[in-house]
Amino acid sequence: MPLLNCTVKNCLYNKDEYCAKGDILVDGRTAKKSEGTSCKSFVERRESASNSCGCGSATPHIQVECKACECTFNKEERCDAEEITIAGRNACKCSDTECGSFSVK
């Protein structure tokens, strides 16, 4: 399971720049570059929400389902990269995020 870094500051699951969700879905069936991907698990943190949901950790524990068919790391719709970065500092919706680790085959 990959280590999942998250630079999406306003995601509910971002805890100290790691994902605290436990599993995510990266979309981008026709993506040819990272901008064509998105984190479908993104949930915008609202003002009334706490800083995060769960504990983020540098310990690999994330299951990443990957729909980006053209990504080098996609193995049977699971990501096999050792480390993944989800980007989108000012994201308001899933389409504002992207898999920064995407690499075309």
C-alpha positions as CSV (number, residue, x, y, z in Angstrom):
1,M,0.0,0.0,0.0
2,P,1.3,3.4,-0.9
3,L,2.2,6.4,1.3
4,L,-0.4,9.1,0.4
5,N,0.7,12.7,0.7
6,C,-2.1,15.3,0.4
7,T,-1.6,19.0,-0.4
8,V,-5.3,19.6,-0.6
9,K,-5.4,21.8,2.6
10,N,-9.2,22.1,2.8
11,C,-10.0,18.4,2.4
12,L,-11.7,16.9,5.4
13,Y,-9.3,14.0,5.4
14,N,-6.1,16.0,5.2
15,K,-4.1,15.6,8.5
16,D,-0.6,17.1,8.5
17,E,-0.4,16.7,4.7
18,Y,-1.2,13.0,4.8
19,C,-4.6,11.3,4.0
20,A,-6.5,10.1,7.0
21,K,-9.3,8.4,5.1
22,G,-7.8,4.9,4.7
23,D,-8.9,4.4,1.1
24,I,-9.4,6.7,-1.9
25,L,-10.5,6.6,-5.5
26,V,-8.5,8.3,-8.2
27,D,-10.5,9.0,-11.4
28,G,-9.2,9.8,-14.9
29,R,-10.1,7.0,-17.3
30,T,-8.9,9.0,-20.3
31,A,-6.2,11.0,-18.6
32,K,-3.0,11.6,-20.5
33,K,-1.5,13.8,-17.8
34,S,-2.1,14.5,-14.1
35,E,-4.5,17.4,-14.8
36,G,-6.9,14.8,-16.2
37,T,-7.1,12.9,-12.9
38,S,-9.0,13.7,-9.7
39,C,-9.4,12.4,-6.2
40,K,-13.1,11.3,-6.1
41,S,-12.8,10.9,-2.3
42,F,-12.3,14.6,-1.7
43,V,-14.7,16.2,0.8
44,E,-14.4,19.9,1.4
45,R,-13.8,20.8,5.0
46,R,-16.4,23.3,6.1
47,E,-15.8,26.0,8.7
48,S,-17.8,24.1,11.3
49,A,-15.8,20.9,10.7
50,S,-12.8,20.0,12.9
51,N,-9.3,20.1,11.5
52,S,-9.5,16.6,10.2
53,C,-11.3,13.3,10.3
54,G,-9.0,10.5,11.6
55,C,-5.3,10.5,11.9
56,G,-2.9,11.1,9.0
57,S,0.3,9.2,9.1
58,A,3.5,8.7,7.2
59,T,2.9,5.0,7.7
60,P,1.7,3.3,4.4
61,H,-1.9,2.2,5.0
62,I,-3.9,3.6,2.2
63,Q,-5.8,1.6,-0.4
64,V,-5.9,3.5,-3.7
65,E,-8.4,2.4,-6.3
66,C,-7.2,3.9,-9.6
67,K,-9.4,4.4,-12.7
68,A,-6.6,6.2,-14.6
69,C,-6.1,3.5,-17.2
70,E,-3.1,5.1,-18.8
71,C,-1.1,5.5,-15.6
72,T,2.1,3.4,-15.2
73,F,1.2,2.6,-11.6
74,N,-2.3,1.3,-12.4
75,K,-2.3,-2.4,-11.8
76,E,-5.7,-4.0,-12.1
77,E,-7.3,-0.7,-11.0
78,R,-5.1,-0.4,-7.9
79,C,-2.2,2.0,-7.5
80,D,1.1,0.2,-7.0
81,A,3.2,3.4,-6.6
82,E,5.2,3.5,-3.4
83,E,4.2,7.1,-2.8
84,I,1.3,9.2,-4.1
85,T,0.7,12.9,-3.9
86,I,-2.8,14.3,-4.3
87,A,-2.6,18.0,-5.3
88,G,-5.2,20.8,-5.3
89,R,-4.4,23.5,-2.7
90,N,-7.6,25.6,-3.4
91,A,-9.9,22.7,-4.2
92,C,-13.7,23.2,-3.8
93,K,-14.7,20.0,-5.5
94,C,-13.2,16.7,-6.7
95,S,-12.4,18.1,-10.2
96,D,-10.1,20.7,-8.5
97,T,-7.8,17.9,-7.3
98,E,-5.3,15.7,-9.2
99,C,-3.0,12.8,-8.7
100,G,0.4,14.5,-8.8
101,S,2.1,11.1,-9.1
102,F,0.3,10.2,-12.4
103,S,2.8,8.9,-15.0
104,V,1.6,8.0,-18.5
105,K,2.6,4.5,-19.8
